[in-house]
């Protein structure tokens, strides 16, 4: 049995049923529905061969070639699908809901599966994802100089009943030249969008949602344009923490980091620091003087931070005298309530 369903129904069912992505592995790696397992009807090489045939010879020869490649693997597809879904009910999609998912749906249905086929395929999912970024989310932005511990504060705000999303956690990057240290490989921008929209869909759109302030890029990931524009328009709370505390916090973190990674990070901002300051920072790393290295790096990041604040429409500053994230979360929440931001 084959049942064609909308993206909204598809995602509801994905909470309980296995999702099979019939696209090629490279397509899956570029971005996929979060619950989906890669279940390619063609390898990357086979897809390229069929695509070339379609361009040079037309529809019918490409279909016949596709069937030649698909046929010998049909038995194995059924066996693998049975392992994934012993109850023989699955969700299935390809790129546009066309021949690849249609062929796989026919095969699995013939083998006794109940198949829910996504109308419009992954393309419909991506359209649905983009729609989430155009919504007027009631965002509150948490900002502050590098080393203020903004990321550490978010989970404590959540414990206080606030909605939060950690953009840097989703992007696997802390947003600076040092941002990749200790982080997994970054997802593609496409898949970052999938991750972000999936987090947004879990939230109450009528209740404030807190984000750490970010630039238009986080590492090599670019923020969704409409969503980033909305963030720029929303209230921003700047936590003003003494530089000495920020230096101590960052130095404590970096003293556990391999010197080679730190040196590479300093060299990324060499043009902004200047030759003399860069060499002083490298010498500080070599001698284990992490506080001096951090102070030099912050001369650049503190200047850059002022440029990041300039486009924002509503900025409120909250002086804090501690680096303790739990204590600061309580003060930030009280400040937001006093100023009618939430």
GIMOJO-V579167 format. One record per residue. N is the residue number from 1. PSI is psi in whole degrees, 0 to 359 (* if undefined). Layout:
N|PSI ; N|PSI
//
This chain:
1|132 ; 2|127 ; 3|117 ; 4|126 ; 5|160 ; 6|167 ; 7|322 ; 8|314 ; 9|323 ; 10|313 ; 11|328 ; 12|315 ; 13|334 ; 14|345 ; 15|340 ; 16|333 ; 17|151 ; 18|143 ; 19|125 ; 20|126 ; 21|109 ; 22|2 ; 23|170 ; 24|156 ; 25|319 ; 26|323 ; 27|318 ; 28|316 ; 29|327 ; 30|330 ; 31|142 ; 32|163 ; 33|133 ; 34|322 ; 35|353 ; 36|146 ; 37|141 ; 38|123 ; 39|65 ; 40|133 ; 41|329 ; 42|149 ; 43|171 ; 44|319 ; 45|317 ; 46|319 ; 47|318 ; 48|320 ; 49|315 ; 50|320 ; 51|319 ; 52|319 ; 53|320 ; 54|317 ; 55|321 ; 56|325 ; 57|344 ; 58|183 ; 59|304 ; 60|313 ; 61|324 ; 62|321 ; 63|315 ; 64|319 ; 65|319 ; 66|319 ; 67|323 ; 68|322 ; 69|324 ; 70|318 ; 71|308 ; 72|344 ; 73|0 ; 74|315 ; 75|318 ; 76|323 ; 77|316 ; 78|318 ; 79|316 ; 80|319 ; 81|324 ; 82|324 ; 83|319 ; 84|321 ; 85|80 ; 86|333 ; 87|359 ; 88|47 ; 89|123 ; 90|160 ; 91|143 ; 92|143 ; 93|160 ; 94|212 ; 95|308 ; 96|14 ; 97|32 ; 98|225 ; 99|324 ; 100|309 ; 101|329 ; 102|316 ; 103|317 ; 104|321 ; 105|317 ; 106|313 ; 107|311 ; 108|322 ; 109|318 ; 110|328 ; 111|7 ; 112|8 ; 113|149 ; 114|117 ; 115|125 ; 116|112 ; 117|129 ; 118|120 ; 119|125 ; 120|355 ; 121|201 ; 122|331 ; 123|320 ; 124|323 ; 125|315 ; 126|324 ; 127|318 ; 128|320 ; 129|313 ; 130|327 ; 131|327 ; 132|328 ; 133|342 ; 134|350 ; 135|149 ; 136|68 ; 137|136 ; 138|75 ; 139|141 ; 140|126 ; 141|131 ; 142|116 ; 143|174 ; 144|161 ; 145|156 ; 146|133 ; 147|5 ; 148|351 ; 149|30 ; 150|316 ; 151|323 ; 152|334 ; 153|328 ; 154|311 ; 155|332 ; 156|327 ; 157|321 ; 158|319 ; 159|336 ; 160|13 ; 161|11 ; 162|153 ; 163|130 ; 164|153 ; 165|130 ; 166|97 ; 167|320 ; 168|327 ; 169|318 ; 170|324 ; 171|350 ; 172|44 ; 173|141 ; 174|6 ; 175|2 ; 176|183 ; 177|337 ; 178|2 ; 179|338 ; 180|351 ; 181|124 ; 182|10 ; 183|151 ; 184|172 ; 185|143 ; 186|146 ; 187|172 ; 188|163 ; 189|320 ; 190|313 ; 191|329 ; 192|316 ; 193|319 ; 194|317 ; 195|314 ; 196|313 ; 197|323 ; 198|324 ; 199|319 ; 200|322 ; 201|343 ; 202|348 ; 203|162 ; 204|113 ; 205|351 ; 206|352 ; 207|146 ; 208|145 ; 209|130 ; 210|135 ; 211|147 ; 212|143 ; 213|133 ; 214|157 ; 215|183 ; 216|340 ; 217|146 ; 218|101 ; 219|235 ; 220|7 ; 221|136 ; 222|133 ; 223|147 ; 224|131 ; 225|307 ; 226|322 ; 227|316 ; 228|319 ; 229|319 ; 230|318 ; 231|321 ; 232|332 ; 233|344 ; 234|161 ; 235|138 ; 236|123 ; 237|119 ; 238|116 ; 239|124 ; 240|100 ; 241|135 ; 242|140 ; 243|323 ; 244|324 ; 245|322 ; 246|319 ; 247|315 ; 248|317 ; 249|311 ; 250|320 ; 251|321 ; 252|324 ; 253|315 ; 254|343 ; 255|346 ; 256|8 ; 257|144 ; 258|132 ; 259|326 ; 260|321 ; 261|320 ; 262|317 ; 263|317 ; 264|321 ; 265|319 ; 266|319 ; 267|336 ; 268|333 ; 269|23 ; 270|316 ; 271|324 ; 272|325 ; 273|325 ; 274|157 ; 275|316 ; 276|312 ; 277|323 ; 278|314 ; 279|322 ; 280|321 ; 281|318 ; 282|321 ; 283|323 ; 284|322 ; 285|315 ; 286|326 ; 287|1 ; 288|16 ; 289|78 ; 290|329 ; 291|319 ; 292|318 ; 293|316 ; 294|316 ; 295|320 ; 296|314 ; 297|323 ; 298|338 ; 299|325 ; 300|311 ; 301|326 ; 302|323 ; 303|316 ; 304|327 ; 305|322 ; 306|322 ; 307|325 ; 308|329 ; 309|334 ; 310|316 ; 311|351 ; 312|147 ; 313|325 ; 314|106 ; 315|126 ; 316|133 ; 317|135 ; 318|106 ; 319|133 ; 320|147 ; 321|11 ; 322|157 ; 323|5 ; 324|117 ; 325|326 ; 326|313 ; 327|317 ; 328|324 ; 329|320 ; 330|318 ; 331|321 ; 332|317 ; 333|317 ; 334|320 ; 335|318 ; 336|320 ; 337|318 ; 338|324 ; 339|13 ; 340|38 ; 341|341 ; 342|*
//
